[in-house]
Structures are given as C-alpha cells and as structure tokens.
Amino acid sequence: MSFNTFGHMFRVTTFGESHGVAIGCVVDGCPPLLPLTAEEIQRDLDRRRPGQSRFTTQRQEPDAVKILSGVMAHPETGLQVTTGAPIGLLIENTDQRSKDYSEIKDKFRPGHADFTYEAKYGLRDYRGGGRSSARETAMRVAAGAIARKIVPDMRVRGALVQMGPHVIDRGKWDWDEVARNPFFCPDKDKAAFFETYLDDIRKRGSSIGAVIEVVAEGVPPGLGAPIYAKLDAELAAALMSINAVKGVEIGSGFGAAELSGEENADEMRSSNDGTRFLSNHAGGILGGISTGQPVVARFAVKPTSSILSPRRTVDRHGADTEIMTKGRHDPCVGIRAVPVGEAMMACVLADHFLRHRGQVGR
C-alpha cells in the first residue's frame, strides 16, 4: 500500500491500523529549535479522543502519545526542542474489540471501503476497517500540533456549523463556546438543540452528517503557487483525504455561484497597515496564493455508514445478503472531525510556509 505520506517540505507519513498494536507517524522537515513536548501534542489529541461524551464512539482509547525521536533537551535552556531530525510519534491501541466484527468478516459494509479495498488489494482488514478507519486521523492531529508551531502568529480554529439540515446562527458565533459543548459548536442555542436531536438519532442506531468550518488567522500573504501548487487546491485535497469527507469549499465556495460580480469581488483599500480587504469571499486565497486574510474552508462529512438498520449488500463470494453493523460508532462522525480538519489546515499552511521561505528567502 503506497501513498501514506502527504506534504512536500513538511512531510507526514502515518502507519498502523484500527485494531493493530499501535498507530504512529513520522514528521519530516520540521525546523530545529522549536519547543515541543508530548504534553503539547496531547492537548490536541484529547480534543479528538473517542469516548468523551455519549455523542461519540464509546471506544475508550487514552490516545497517549509518545515521542520516539527528533527532540532533545537544549544544552543551554534545558527545554525540549526539535532537532531537525524526523520526529517519530506513537500511540498504542488499548481498547480494540475485534470480535465485534467477526459476523461481518465476509460481508461488504455499504458506505465503507470494504468493497474497494478488496477489489484493489485482494483482501481487507474487516476489524474496524484497518487502515481505512478514522482511527488513523489521530496521527494527523498529532502532526498538526507540530505544524501549528511553524508559522509565526498563526491560529487555526474549527467549528461544527451544520448537523443534518440544521445550520447555526452566524450572528451568535462565539469561539469561546466551541470548547463548552461536545459538538465544537460556536452557537450556544444550536448546541443545546443538537443534544436532543442527536440523542434521538443515536438511540435509533442511526447517524447524521455535518459541515465543519476551519479558519486560519495570521496567515502571511504569498503562500502557495499560481498553477500546480495552488494553496486552495492543496488545502482541498488535504481536507478531502479525511475519512467520510465528501465535499470541500473555500471562502464563499458554492455560495459564490449565487452572487453577482459586484457582490463577490473583495474590494480593497489602503490603510496604515497596508492593503486591507473589505470582504473575504475568496477565503483568503486568490490565484492560489494567500492574501493575508483569514483562510476559510468548509467540508461536508457524510453520515457514519455503520448503523444498526439492516442494509442490503453482497458478500465476498458475490451472493446477495443483508448486514447490520454492530460495535461502537459515532452517530455523527463530523463532531470529532473538527480537530482533524484543524490539523490538516495547519499541516498544509506549515508546508507552504516552508516552501515559500525556501523559494523567496523570507
């Protein structure tokens, strides 16, 4: 299996399976002398960790990260810093229940990668999906914690802005509220509604989709390239690589199709701080290059495919059958996708920051 690495100057390679001994990653290209401890990485991992509320999978994984390489105590300050060498990270799996999947080992789960993995490799890991499991995204979050340190003054934050057909009130957006509810929702009233809404879905053994918005502030202008390394194209690819993501938009995205040229144009004026934009329909990217405005992206996450309702499928031998997926699953996988989206945004911006610095020297 190839293509387990993303990035160019800031490169991340992940490994491991959902029900294997451990999952891990190697981060290559990180500049030296950046302060880095396992505790800092753990803070981001704890936001993604399963089993923290009744609205996520009840798999109890501590997701305790170990730094295997690439850091040492600075001889003068004693602080743990990056050395410039590859940073190895490892998380042990401690709560696998492979027996939950024994009844479906010969059946293809609708909506999952079972059929396509079997078609490509001639076998698949039926125990929670193996490499295709969202368990892999824990290592993306770990890598994202390192990426956040690379771009000076950059802040990356994400929020759940829609669940099913229910959209938040943007007039009530409060970033502080995101940490106060289990949905990463910036609208306090909508978060309260989501509790009852998702409880009903969870009790029925069903699932629902969501839309996540990620905003990066403090991004310098000039990141990206005009043709084959457009910042928005690589950001879209990174977000699309997250499990269950079926759509990505930058700035106004598909909503731009409803605007006139006058409405969509981000007008500019001169100010004491340089050029300022009067709006941000472009999502902080023009011609594939960052403008210095906040970079804004949204992605749609499909409903969790593992549900208790019987579904029609076929087995490995081509026979028609039915399947009901048991085990511990997220009724809305979009909830835990928030820190994953943040991590992918941070990794792409860190990669482009290093590429920009390498090309133009600043």
C-alpha beads as a LAMMPS data file, in Angstrom:
LAMMPS data file: protein, C-alpha beads

362 atoms
361 bonds

1 atom types
1 bond types

-500.0 500.0 xlo xhi
-500.0 500.0 ylo yhi
-500.0 500.0 zlo zhi

Masses

1 110.0

Atoms # bond

1 1 1 0.000 0.000 0.000
2 1 1 1.571 3.264 -1.159
3 1 1 0.746 6.954 -0.689
4 1 1 0.796 7.118 3.099
5 1 1 2.701 10.425 3.021
6 1 1 1.470 13.975 2.441
7 1 1 3.283 17.287 2.193
8 1 1 6.496 18.386 0.488
9 1 1 8.788 20.364 2.810
10 1 1 6.714 19.445 5.873
11 1 1 6.059 15.752 5.290
12 1 1 3.882 13.436 7.355
13 1 1 3.839 9.654 6.986
14 1 1 1.293 7.722 9.046
15 1 1 1.168 3.994 9.754
16 1 1 -0.904 1.469 11.690
17 1 1 -4.401 0.016 11.691
18 1 1 -7.519 0.470 13.798
19 1 1 -7.165 -2.892 15.562
20 1 1 -3.388 -3.251 15.327
21 1 1 -0.868 -2.909 18.134
22 1 1 -0.360 0.817 17.578
23 1 1 -0.701 3.722 15.185
24 1 1 2.051 6.227 14.513
25 1 1 3.574 8.803 12.238
26 1 1 6.886 10.281 11.178
27 1 1 7.058 14.061 10.702
28 1 1 9.940 15.042 8.430
29 1 1 11.089 18.554 7.564
30 1 1 10.281 20.204 10.880
31 1 1 12.726 23.074 11.545
32 1 1 15.063 22.708 14.543
33 1 1 14.879 24.535 17.878
34 1 1 11.084 24.633 18.156
35 1 1 9.932 23.908 21.726
36 1 1 7.980 20.639 21.677
37 1 1 6.722 18.289 24.397
38 1 1 4.396 15.312 24.374
39 1 1 2.043 17.280 26.628
40 1 1 1.565 19.927 23.933
41 1 1 0.666 17.290 21.344
42 1 1 -1.580 15.542 23.859
43 1 1 -3.749 18.638 24.298
44 1 1 -4.808 18.466 20.660
45 1 1 -5.245 14.692 20.766
46 1 1 -7.519 14.948 23.794
47 1 1 -9.923 17.091 21.776
48 1 1 -10.275 14.316 19.194
49 1 1 -10.182 11.369 21.628
50 1 1 -13.175 8.975 21.499
51 1 1 -15.480 8.204 24.396
52 1 1 -15.659 11.719 25.857
53 1 1 -19.436 12.043 25.573
54 1 1 -22.451 9.935 24.658
55 1 1 -22.383 11.572 21.228
56 1 1 -19.190 9.829 20.062
57 1 1 -17.972 6.244 19.847
58 1 1 -17.545 4.681 23.279
59 1 1 -14.246 3.070 22.379
60 1 1 -12.044 4.031 25.341
61 1 1 -8.670 4.973 23.927
62 1 1 -6.447 7.292 26.002
63 1 1 -4.533 8.190 22.824
64 1 1 -1.407 8.751 24.919
65 1 1 1.297 9.922 22.515
66 1 1 4.972 9.036 22.827
67 1 1 7.732 10.998 21.109
68 1 1 10.259 8.462 19.834
69 1 1 12.738 10.732 18.084
70 1 1 13.511 14.202 16.822
71 1 1 13.565 16.121 20.124
72 1 1 16.127 16.633 22.867
73 1 1 16.859 18.907 25.785
74 1 1 18.592 22.100 24.674
75 1 1 22.073 22.203 26.279
76 1 1 21.640 25.806 27.442
77 1 1 17.963 26.159 28.345
78 1 1 17.098 22.555 29.161
79 1 1 13.862 22.899 27.174
80 1 1 12.732 20.063 24.907
81 1 1 13.234 21.276 21.336
82 1 1 13.097 19.805 17.857
83 1 1 16.454 18.819 16.406
84 1 1 15.619 18.971 12.697
85 1 1 15.642 15.166 12.518
86 1 1 12.484 13.163 11.738
87 1 1 10.017 13.237 14.635
88 1 1 8.606 9.803 15.410
89 1 1 5.260 9.629 17.246
90 1 1 3.441 6.540 18.543
91 1 1 0.034 5.848 20.090
92 1 1 -0.733 2.359 21.379
93 1 1 -4.169 0.860 20.736
94 1 1 -5.615 -0.368 24.033
95 1 1 -9.359 -0.957 23.530
96 1 1 -9.765 -2.974 20.347
97 1 1 -12.770 -5.318 20.218
98 1 1 -12.174 -7.257 17.028
99 1 1 -14.844 -9.814 17.936
100 1 1 -17.468 -7.136 17.243
101 1 1 -16.690 -7.580 13.548
102 1 1 -16.458 -11.387 13.311
103 1 1 -20.010 -11.745 11.987
104 1 1 -19.362 -9.435 9.023
105 1 1 -15.888 -10.530 8.001
106 1 1 -17.184 -11.902 4.705
107 1 1 -19.706 -9.127 4.020
108 1 1 -19.120 -5.715 2.452
109 1 1 -20.474 -2.861 4.565
110 1 1 -22.392 -0.330 2.420
111 1 1 -20.790 3.110 2.533
112 1 1 -17.448 1.737 3.732
113 1 1 -14.227 0.990 1.880
114 1 1 -14.673 -2.793 2.255
115 1 1 -15.526 -3.465 -1.389
116 1 1 -12.931 -1.124 -2.848
117 1 1 -10.099 -2.407 -0.615
118 1 1 -10.965 -5.986 -1.569
119 1 1 -11.111 -5.034 -5.247
120 1 1 -7.710 -3.317 -5.107
121 1 1 -5.679 -5.497 -2.714
122 1 1 -7.472 -8.848 -2.778
123 1 1 -8.169 -8.642 0.948
124 1 1 -9.275 -6.173 3.578
125 1 1 -8.987 -5.781 7.330
126 1 1 -12.578 -6.318 8.446
127 1 1 -11.693 -5.404 12.060
128 1 1 -12.954 -1.842 12.100
129 1 1 -11.691 -1.118 8.604
130 1 1 -7.997 -1.425 9.370
131 1 1 -6.112 1.289 7.512
132 1 1 -9.327 2.917 6.241
133 1 1 -10.553 3.556 9.786
134 1 1 -10.807 7.112 11.129
135 1 1 -8.508 5.873 13.898
136 1 1 -5.663 6.903 11.555
137 1 1 -6.655 10.548 11.916
138 1 1 -5.277 10.661 15.469
139 1 1 -1.802 10.827 13.935
140 1 1 -2.831 13.694 11.681
141 1 1 -3.894 15.609 14.784
142 1 1 -0.550 14.841 16.408
143 1 1 1.303 16.094 13.329
144 1 1 -0.923 19.157 13.237
145 1 1 0.142 20.072 16.769
146 1 1 3.716 20.324 15.448
147 1 1 2.642 22.188 12.308
148 1 1 0.964 24.898 14.382
149 1 1 4.385 25.876 15.742
150 1 1 5.963 26.555 12.354
151 1 1 4.064 29.593 11.051
152 1 1 4.631 32.568 13.410
153 1 1 1.438 34.073 14.895
154 1 1 -0.836 31.632 13.048
155 1 1 -4.014 30.468 14.803
156 1 1 -6.142 27.650 13.402
157 1 1 -9.624 27.017 14.798
158 1 1 -12.541 24.876 13.677
159 1 1 -16.230 24.598 14.470
160 1 1 -19.246 22.481 13.563
161 1 1 -21.611 24.797 11.675
162 1 1 -24.270 22.357 10.481
163 1 1 -25.683 18.994 11.532
164 1 1 -28.097 17.369 9.139
165 1 1 -30.280 20.202 7.767
166 1 1 -29.797 22.354 10.871
167 1 1 -27.447 25.326 10.421
168 1 1 -26.065 27.556 13.167
169 1 1 -26.970 31.229 13.536
170 1 1 -23.790 33.041 12.496
171 1 1 -24.963 36.106 14.377
172 1 1 -24.466 34.079 17.575
173 1 1 -20.950 32.866 16.665
174 1 1 -18.777 32.670 19.800
175 1 1 -15.377 30.972 19.536
176 1 1 -15.276 30.522 23.326
177 1 1 -18.471 28.476 23.128
178 1 1 -16.746 25.848 20.961
179 1 1 -14.914 24.437 23.987
180 1 1 -18.027 24.451 26.196
181 1 1 -20.124 21.846 24.370
182 1 1 -19.446 18.349 22.983
183 1 1 -20.166 19.411 19.395
184 1 1 -17.466 22.081 18.885
185 1 1 -20.403 24.349 18.047
186 1 1 -19.968 28.165 18.224
187 1 1 -23.712 28.783 18.655
188 1 1 -24.815 28.063 22.250
189 1 1 -28.510 27.730 21.409
190 1 1 -27.918 25.411 18.458
191 1 1 -25.589 23.268 20.587
192 1 1 -28.429 22.769 23.071
193 1 1 -30.710 21.751 20.208
194 1 1 -28.124 19.295 18.887
195 1 1 -28.165 17.401 22.210
196 1 1 -31.793 16.377 21.807
197 1 1 -31.516 15.999 18.043
198 1 1 -28.506 13.679 18.122
199 1 1 -29.771 11.749 21.153
200 1 1 -32.792 10.671 19.119
201 1 1 -30.604 9.643 16.185
202 1 1 -28.203 7.752 18.485
203 1 1 -30.988 5.846 20.243
204 1 1 -32.359 4.739 16.868
205 1 1 -28.952 3.344 15.959
206 1 1 -28.751 5.718 13.008
207 1 1 -26.380 8.550 12.065
208 1 1 -26.277 12.017 10.533
209 1 1 -23.809 14.156 8.577
210 1 1 -22.295 17.548 9.375
211 1 1 -20.428 20.541 7.966
212 1 1 -17.208 21.772 9.588
213 1 1 -15.650 25.215 9.131
214 1 1 -11.934 25.805 9.702
215 1 1 -10.422 29.290 9.942
216 1 1 -6.703 30.109 9.972
217 1 1 -5.801 33.609 11.142
218 1 1 -2.371 35.189 10.993
219 1 1 -1.526 33.575 7.653
220 1 1 1.031 35.757 5.826
221 1 1 0.376 36.786 2.225
222 1 1 2.270 34.969 -0.503
223 1 1 1.855 31.309 0.472
224 1 1 1.013 28.993 -2.402
225 1 1 1.800 28.945 -6.119
226 1 1 -0.177 30.054 -9.190
227 1 1 -0.553 26.833 -11.177
228 1 1 0.030 23.315 -9.876
229 1 1 0.550 24.041 -6.184
230 1 1 -2.345 26.378 -5.518
231 1 1 -2.866 26.800 -1.786
232 1 1 -6.616 26.257 -2.064
233 1 1 -6.171 23.176 -4.274
234 1 1 -3.780 21.516 -1.833
235 1 1 -5.945 22.512 1.120
236 1 1 -8.977 20.997 -0.583
237 1 1 -7.033 17.797 -1.286
238 1 1 -5.904 17.590 2.353
239 1 1 -9.424 18.035 3.684
240 1 1 -10.861 15.577 1.142
241 1 1 -8.363 12.983 2.391
242 1 1 -10.118 12.906 5.775
243 1 1 -12.390 9.900 6.255
244 1 1 -16.055 10.447 5.291
245 1 1 -15.468 13.897 3.733
246 1 1 -17.458 14.270 0.504
247 1 1 -17.157 17.970 -0.286
248 1 1 -14.894 20.988 0.322
249 1 1 -15.368 24.694 -0.333
250 1 1 -13.084 27.700 0.144
251 1 1 -14.477 31.072 1.222
252 1 1 -17.982 31.556 -0.150
253 1 1 -17.494 28.334 -2.091
254 1 1 -20.627 27.129 -3.874
255 1 1 -22.426 30.166 -2.492
256 1 1 -20.342 32.310 -4.847
257 1 1 -22.425 30.953 -7.726
258 1 1 -25.390 32.902 -6.323
259 1 1 -23.515 36.231 -6.164
260 1 1 -23.037 38.926 -8.775
261 1 1 -19.591 40.112 -9.772
262 1 1 -20.097 43.232 -7.688
263 1 1 -21.074 41.222 -4.620
264 1 1 -18.329 38.619 -4.912
265 1 1 -15.386 40.951 -5.594
266 1 1 -13.351 41.511 -2.431
267 1 1 -12.738 45.252 -2.748
268 1 1 -9.514 46.739 -1.368
269 1 1 -8.477 49.958 0.299
270 1 1 -5.210 51.376 1.565
271 1 1 -4.655 51.660 5.321
272 1 1 -1.866 52.400 7.798
273 1 1 -1.253 48.643 7.985
274 1 1 -1.071 48.260 4.212
275 1 1 -3.747 46.893 1.909
276 1 1 -6.979 45.806 3.563
277 1 1 -9.884 43.895 2.069
278 1 1 -13.500 44.923 2.615
279 1 1 -14.793 41.327 2.432
280 1 1 -13.435 37.794 2.190
281 1 1 -15.500 35.820 -0.301
282 1 1 -12.225 34.355 -1.616
283 1 1 -11.496 32.729 1.732
284 1 1 -8.074 34.331 1.999
285 1 1 -6.745 32.881 -1.277
286 1 1 -6.550 34.494 -4.727
287 1 1 -4.872 32.872 -7.722
288 1 1 -3.751 30.013 -5.485
289 1 1 -1.817 32.395 -3.197
290 1 1 -2.738 33.606 0.300
291 1 1 -3.862 37.232 0.616
292 1 1 -3.082 37.720 4.320
293 1 1 -6.755 37.488 5.224
294 1 1 -8.084 34.573 7.265
295 1 1 -8.026 31.351 5.263
296 1 1 -11.529 29.871 5.467
297 1 1 -12.565 26.377 4.397
298 1 1 -15.608 24.200 4.990
299 1 1 -16.021 20.481 4.452
300 1 1 -19.029 18.178 4.437
301 1 1 -18.873 14.899 6.366
302 1 1 -21.275 12.142 5.373
303 1 1 -23.323 10.185 7.946
304 1 1 -21.482 7.345 9.660
305 1 1 -22.057 4.278 7.493
306 1 1 -22.046 1.862 10.455
307 1 1 -25.688 1.803 11.573
308 1 1 -27.957 -0.757 13.208
309 1 1 -30.608 -0.758 10.465
310 1 1 -30.282 -3.840 8.226
311 1 1 -28.870 -2.909 4.799
312 1 1 -28.701 -4.891 1.566
313 1 1 -25.232 -5.909 0.407
314 1 1 -23.194 -8.734 -1.102
315 1 1 -20.542 -10.984 0.393
316 1 1 -17.005 -11.778 -0.769
317 1 1 -18.375 -14.621 -2.913
318 1 1 -20.839 -12.394 -4.777
319 1 1 -24.006 -13.601 -3.040
320 1 1 -26.772 -11.160 -2.081
321 1 1 -27.242 -10.796 1.665
322 1 1 -28.089 -8.318 4.429
323 1 1 -25.871 -6.717 7.022
324 1 1 -26.309 -4.941 10.350
325 1 1 -23.149 -3.321 11.697
326 1 1 -22.659 -3.702 15.424
327 1 1 -19.841 -2.268 17.509
328 1 1 -19.115 1.226 18.818
329 1 1 -19.592 4.010 16.295
330 1 1 -20.076 7.770 16.141
331 1 1 -23.696 8.832 15.485
332 1 1 -22.171 11.963 13.902
333 1 1 -18.574 11.429 12.833
334 1 1 -18.412 15.117 11.924
335 1 1 -18.027 16.041 15.602
336 1 1 -14.561 14.533 16.007
337 1 1 -13.630 15.713 12.515
338 1 1 -13.237 19.274 13.835
339 1 1 -9.715 18.847 15.318
340 1 1 -8.762 16.697 12.318
341 1 1 -9.746 19.491 9.923
342 1 1 -7.755 21.961 12.002
343 1 1 -4.722 19.671 11.834
344 1 1 -4.881 19.289 8.061
345 1 1 -5.211 23.052 7.622
346 1 1 -2.187 23.590 9.899
347 1 1 -0.094 20.995 8.066
348 1 1 -0.831 22.469 4.623
349 1 1 -0.055 26.008 5.778
350 1 1 3.169 24.899 7.511
351 1 1 4.235 23.073 4.351
352 1 1 3.557 26.105 2.161
353 1 1 5.241 28.431 4.637
354 1 1 8.456 26.386 4.436
355 1 1 8.213 26.113 0.645
356 1 1 7.697 29.880 0.340
357 1 1 10.640 30.606 2.625
358 1 1 12.821 28.211 0.655
359 1 1 11.951 29.867 -2.652
360 1 1 11.948 33.574 -1.811
361 1 1 14.023 33.575 1.391
362 1 1 11.515 35.263 3.678

Bonds

1 1 1 2
2 1 2 3
3 1 3 4
4 1 4 5
5 1 5 6
6 1 6 7
7 1 7 8
8 1 8 9
9 1 9 10
10 1 10 11
11 1 11 12
12 1 12 13
13 1 13 14
14 1 14 15
15 1 15 16
16 1 16 17
17 1 17 18
18 1 18 19
19 1 19 20
20 1 20 21
21 1 21 22
22 1 22 23
23 1 23 24
24 1 24 25
25 1 25 26
26 1 26 27
27 1 27 28
28 1 28 29
29 1 29 30
30 1 30 31
31 1 31 32
32 1 32 33
33 1 33 34
34 1 34 35
35 1 35 36
36 1 36 37
37 1 37 38
38 1 38 39
39 1 39 40
40 1 40 41
41 1 41 42
42 1 42 43
43 1 43 44
44 1 44 45
45 1 45 46
46 1 46 47
47 1 47 48
48 1 48 49
49 1 49 50
50 1 50 51
51 1 51 52
52 1 52 53
53 1 53 54
54 1 54 55
55 1 55 56
56 1 56 57
57 1 57 58
58 1 58 59
59 1 59 60
60 1 60 61
61 1 61 62
62 1 62 63
63 1 63 64
64 1 64 65
65 1 65 66
66 1 66 67
67 1 67 68
68 1 68 69
69 1 69 70
70 1 70 71
71 1 71 72
72 1 72 73
73 1 73 74
74 1 74 75
75 1 75 76
76 1 76 77
77 1 77 78
78 1 78 79
79 1 79 80
80 1 80 81
81 1 81 82
82 1 82 83
83 1 83 84
84 1 84 85
85 1 85 86
86 1 86 87
87 1 87 88
88 1 88 89
89 1 89 90
90 1 90 91
91 1 91 92
92 1 92 93
93 1 93 94
94 1 94 95
95 1 95 96
96 1 96 97
97 1 97 98
98 1 98 99
99 1 99 100
100 1 100 101
101 1 101 102
102 1 102 103
103 1 103 104
104 1 104 105
105 1 105 106
106 1 106 107
107 1 107 108
108 1 108 109
109 1 109 110
110 1 110 111
111 1 111 112
112 1 112 113
113 1 113 114
114 1 114 115
115 1 115 116
116 1 116 117
117 1 117 118
118 1 118 119
119 1 119 120
120 1 120 121
121 1 121 122
122 1 122 123
123 1 123 124
124 1 124 125
125 1 125 126
126 1 126 127
127 1 127 128
128 1 128 129
129 1 129 130
130 1 130 131
131 1 131 132
132 1 132 133
133 1 133 134
134 1 134 135
135 1 135 136
136 1 136 137
137 1 137 138
138 1 138 139
139 1 139 140
140 1 140 141
141 1 141 142
142 1 142 143
143 1 143 144
144 1 144 145
145 1 145 146
146 1 146 147
147 1 147 148
148 1 148 149
149 1 149 150
150 1 150 151
151 1 151 152
152 1 152 153
153 1 153 154
154 1 154 155
155 1 155 156
156 1 156 157
157 1 157 158
158 1 158 159
159 1 159 160
160 1 160 161
161 1 161 162
162 1 162 163
163 1 163 164
164 1 164 165
165 1 165 166
166 1 166 167
167 1 167 168
168 1 168 169
169 1 169 170
170 1 170 171
171 1 171 172
172 1 172 173
173 1 173 174
174 1 174 175
175 1 175 176
176 1 176 177
177 1 177 178
178 1 178 179
179 1 179 180
180 1 180 181
181 1 181 182
182 1 182 183
183 1 183 184
184 1 184 185
185 1 185 186
186 1 186 187
187 1 187 188
188 1 188 189
189 1 189 190
190 1 190 191
191 1 191 192
192 1 192 193
193 1 193 194
194 1 194 195
195 1 195 196
196 1 196 197
197 1 197 198
198 1 198 199
199 1 199 200
200 1 200 201
201 1 201 202
202 1 202 203
203 1 203 204
204 1 204 205
205 1 205 206
206 1 206 207
207 1 207 208
208 1 208 209
209 1 209 210
210 1 210 211
211 1 211 212
212 1 212 213
213 1 213 214
214 1 214 215
215 1 215 216
216 1 216 217
217 1 217 218
218 1 218 219
219 1 219 220
220 1 220 221
221 1 221 222
222 1 222 223
223 1 223 224
224 1 224 225
225 1 225 226
226 1 226 227
227 1 227 228
228 1 228 229
229 1 229 230
230 1 230 231
231 1 231 232
232 1 232 233
233 1 233 234
234 1 234 235
235 1 235 236
236 1 236 237
237 1 237 238
238 1 238 239
239 1 239 240
240 1 240 241
241 1 241 242
242 1 242 243
243 1 243 244
244 1 244 245
245 1 245 246
246 1 246 247
247 1 247 248
248 1 248 249
249 1 249 250
250 1 250 251
251 1 251 252
252 1 252 253
253 1 253 254
254 1 254 255
255 1 255 256
256 1 256 257
257 1 257 258
258 1 258 259
259 1 259 260
260 1 260 261
261 1 261 262
262 1 262 263
263 1 263 264
264 1 264 265
265 1 265 266
266 1 266 267
267 1 267 268
268 1 268 269
269 1 269 270
270 1 270 271
271 1 271 272
272 1 272 273
273 1 273 274
274 1 274 275
275 1 275 276
276 1 276 277
277 1 277 278
278 1 278 279
279 1 279 280
280 1 280 281
281 1 281 282
282 1 282 283
283 1 283 284
284 1 284 285
285 1 285 286
286 1 286 287
287 1 287 288
288 1 288 289
289 1 289 290
290 1 290 291
291 1 291 292
292 1 292 293
293 1 293 294
294 1 294 295
295 1 295 296
296 1 296 297
297 1 297 298
298 1 298 299
299 1 299 300
300 1 300 301
301 1 301 302
302 1 302 303
303 1 303 304
304 1 304 305
305 1 305 306
306 1 306 307
307 1 307 308
308 1 308 309
309 1 309 310
310 1 310 311
311 1 311 312
312 1 312 313
313 1 313 314
314 1 314 315
315 1 315 316
316 1 316 317
317 1 317 318
318 1 318 319
319 1 319 320
320 1 320 321
321 1 321 322
322 1 322 323
323 1 323 324
324 1 324 325
325 1 325 326
326 1 326 327
327 1 327 328
328 1 328 329
329 1 329 330
330 1 330 331
331 1 331 332
332 1 332 333
333 1 333 334
334 1 334 335
335 1 335 336
336 1 336 337
337 1 337 338
338 1 338 339
339 1 339 340
340 1 340 341
341 1 341 342
342 1 342 343
343 1 343 344
344 1 344 345
345 1 345 346
346 1 346 347
347 1 347 348
348 1 348 349
349 1 349 350
350 1 350 351
351 1 351 352
352 1 352 353
353 1 353 354
354 1 354 355
355 1 355 356
356 1 356 357
357 1 357 358
358 1 358 359
359 1 359 360
360 1 360 361
361 1 361 362
